Amino acid sequence: MTPFRHLGEREVHRGYIWNVVVAEFESPSGERFARDIVRSPGAVTCVPITYAADDPERRRPLVTLISQYRAPFGEFILETPAGMRDVEGEDDADNARRELAEEVGLAAATIEPLGVSYQSPGMTDSAIAIFLATDCTPVARTPHGPEEDHSEVLTVPLDEAVQWILDGRIRNSSTVIALLLAERRLREA
């Protein structure tokens, strides 16, 4: 069977970060069709892990999250530290390190890739690289924009954050995926 072919696209909107195009395709059977696509540079997120001072054997990992206002939903959303690929030439791991410091005031001795998630493949090419950040230590926090200026940083046991997913308190898809991947990786270590 002949694969789908991308025949071309025309830009219909250019935004600050995202662009919208109408793309033309041909199916394996020769049918031509168009799709609206949001073009994105993608993003990174990381799961910052620390341990309480009274847990020297590292039995109960803690995760640091950020609760920040998200305009499309008009509410505060609990998330792992994340950010757009908005610095040209910046490596994803370096981007994750930068976002970790900016959003929650942590630096990680180790950044380990956990995977990549396609955020909404029916409408955008946005992909988010997911990292596990370990041996985290406090650094100066440098929030950017009104959402981060008015955000709340909280540290909770990782198992509690996973329960928040099950309870519906955490609904951000990249955060759900990141926390579950991190929990699995740490459990198997």
MOZIJO-V757196 format. One record per helix or strand of 2 or more residues. SS is the DSSP state (@ for helix, = for strand). FROM is the first residue (numbers start at 1). TO is the last residue. If there is no record, write none. Layout:
{{SS/FROM/TO} {SS/FROM/TO}}
This chain:
{{=/5/14} {=/19/26} {=/32/39} {=/43/50} {=/62/70} {=/75/79} {=/82/84} {@/92/104} {=/106/118} {=/127/138} {@/145/149} {=/152/157} {@/158/167} {@/173/188}}
